């Protein structure tokens, strides 16, 4: 069996038109893409904006979480930070959690925030095969599709679903949920 290792120096990859910072992010997305809508690009959280020392846009502090996912069945959304097992900066994790929670509360999003470590991500056999295929294909200049959306929704509707939980009245939630038979996922609470 082939194994891919993650190091502090990550390798970026494009998957379905979204720029992922690492193969670990790809692995996470493959583990949830049948049950969750997701977006990666465009997730910036500016904070400490009321600090008088920050006088212009270049000096604003910014946190960019990894992925926003929304469960197709439950509608539950989670802002996810993905870390390798060896990552142990507790202060930075606390800061990320604090900034994300304040942002979610400030804008009234129905999201939760969660840090997920590599050890909590597992792929079923077919997902592992897809992961290997993507890694090999990417090494040969594979750049993916235009959007993570593989549903009947338009790309704008898909993005709006992930961020706001909104679906057009003509699209029943049950009609877009991919089949998923996982009995052991524990990545996100109440996802199945």
C-alpha positions in Angstrom: 0.0 0.0 0.0 1.3 3.4 -1.0 1.6 6.1 1.8 1.8 9.8 1.5 3.6 11.7 4.3 2.9 15.2 5.4 5.7 17.5 6.4 5.8 21.1 7.7 6.5 22.1 4.1 3.2 21.5 2.5 2.4 21.1 -1.2 -0.4 23.2 -2.7 -2.9 21.6 -5.1 -5.9 22.7 -7.1 -9.0 20.6 -6.6 -12.3 21.4 -8.4 -11.0 24.9 -9.0 -10.2 25.6 -5.3 -6.7 26.3 -4.2 -5.8 23.9 -1.4 -2.7 24.6 0.8 -1.8 21.0 1.3 -2.4 17.3 0.5 -3.9 17.1 4.0 -6.6 19.5 3.0 -7.3 17.4 -0.1 -7.5 14.3 2.1 -10.0 16.0 4.3 -12.2 17.2 1.4 -12.2 13.7 -0.1 -13.4 12.3 3.3 -16.4 14.7 3.4 -17.3 15.6 -0.2 -20.1 13.1 -0.5 -21.9 14.4 2.5 -20.9 18.1 2.6 -20.7 21.1 0.3 -17.5 23.0 0.7 -15.5 26.1 -0.2 -11.9 27.0 0.3 -11.2 30.2 -1.5 -12.4 33.5 -0.2 -12.4 32.8 3.5 -10.6 35.7 5.1 -11.4 37.0 8.6 -10.1 40.4 9.5 -9.8 41.1 13.2 -8.6 43.8 15.6 -10.1 46.3 13.2 -10.9 48.7 16.1 -7.2 48.8 17.1 -6.0 52.5 16.6 -2.5 51.3 15.6 -4.0 49.6 12.5 -4.5 52.6 10.2 -4.7 51.0 6.7 -5.7 47.8 5.0 -2.1 46.5 4.7 -1.8 46.6 8.5 -5.0 44.8 9.3 -4.6 41.4 10.9 -6.1 38.5 8.9 -6.8 34.9 9.6 -7.7 32.6 6.7 -9.4 29.3 7.9 -8.9 26.3 5.7 -12.4 25.2 4.6 -16.1 26.0 5.2 -18.3 22.9 4.9 -22.1 22.5 5.2 -23.8 19.1 5.6 -26.3 18.4 2.9 -28.6 16.5 5.2 -28.6 18.5 8.4 -27.6 21.9 7.0 -25.0 22.2 9.7 -22.0 24.4 8.8 -18.5 24.1 10.2 -15.5 26.4 9.6 -12.6 24.0 9.7 -8.9 24.4 10.4 -6.9 21.3 9.4 -3.6 20.6 11.0 -1.0 17.8 10.8 -0.6 15.7 13.9 2.8 17.2 14.7 1.4 20.7 14.9 1.4 21.8 18.5 1.2 25.5 18.7 -1.6 25.8 21.4 -1.4 29.6 21.5 -2.0 29.9 17.8 -4.9 27.4 18.0 -6.5 29.3 20.8 -6.1 32.6 18.8 -7.7 31.0 15.7 -10.6 29.7 17.8 -11.1 33.0 19.5 -11.0 35.0 16.2 -13.3 32.5 14.4 -15.9 32.5 17.2 -16.0 36.3 17.4 -16.4 36.5 13.6 -19.2 33.9 13.6 -21.0 35.7 16.4 -20.4 39.2 14.9 -22.0 38.3 11.6 -24.6 35.9 13.0 -23.5 33.0 11.0 -24.9 29.6 11.8 -21.4 28.1 11.7 -19.3 26.3 14.3 -15.5 26.3 14.4 -13.4 23.1 14.7 -9.7 22.2 14.4 -9.3 18.8 12.9 -6.0 16.9 13.1 -4.6 14.5 10.5 -5.2 11.5 12.8 -9.0 12.2 12.7 -9.2 12.0 8.9 -9.7 8.6 7.4 -10.5 7.6 3.9 -12.5 4.6 2.8 -10.8 2.4 0.1 -12.4 4.2 -2.8 -11.5 7.6 -1.4 -7.9 6.5 -0.8 -7.8 5.3 -4.4 -9.1 8.7 -5.6 -6.6 10.5 -3.4 -3.7 8.5 -5.0 -5.1 9.1 -8.5 -5.4 12.8 -7.9 -1.9 13.1 -6.5 -0.4 11.2 -9.4 -2.5 13.1 -12.0 -1.6 16.4 -10.4 2.0 15.6 -10.6 1.3 15.4 -14.4 -0.2 19.0 -14.4 -3.8 18.1 -13.5 -5.8 21.2 -12.5 -9.3 19.9 -11.8 -12.7 21.3 -12.6 -13.9 24.8 -12.2 -15.8 24.5 -8.9 -16.3 21.9 -6.1 -19.9 21.9 -7.2 -21.0 18.5 -8.6 -24.7 19.1 -8.0 -27.6 20.5 -10.0 -27.0 23.9 -8.3 -25.4 26.8 -10.1 -22.0 27.7 -8.7 -23.5 30.8 -7.1 -26.3 28.7 -5.5 -23.7 26.2 -4.3 -21.5 28.9 -2.7 -24.6 30.5 -1.1 -25.6 27.1 0.3 -22.2 26.6 2.0 -22.1 30.1 3.5 -25.8 30.7 4.3 -27.6 27.4 4.2 -29.9 28.7 1.5 -31.3 26.4 -1.2 -33.7 27.3 -4.0 -37.2 26.2 -3.2 -37.1 24.1 -6.4 -34.2 22.0 -5.1 -35.1 19.6 -2.3 -32.2 18.9 0.1 -32.8 15.1 -0.2 -32.4 15.4 -4.0 -28.8 16.6 -3.8 -27.3 14.5 -1.0 -24.8 12.0 -2.3 -25.1 8.5 -1.0 -22.8 7.8 1.9 -22.6 4.6 3.9 -19.8 5.5 6.3 -20.5 4.1 9.8 -17.4 5.3 11.5 -16.9 9.0 10.6 -16.1 11.2 13.6 -14.7 14.2 11.8 -17.7 16.5 12.3 -20.3 16.1 14.9 -23.8 15.0 13.7 -22.8 14.8 10.1 -24.5 11.5 9.2 
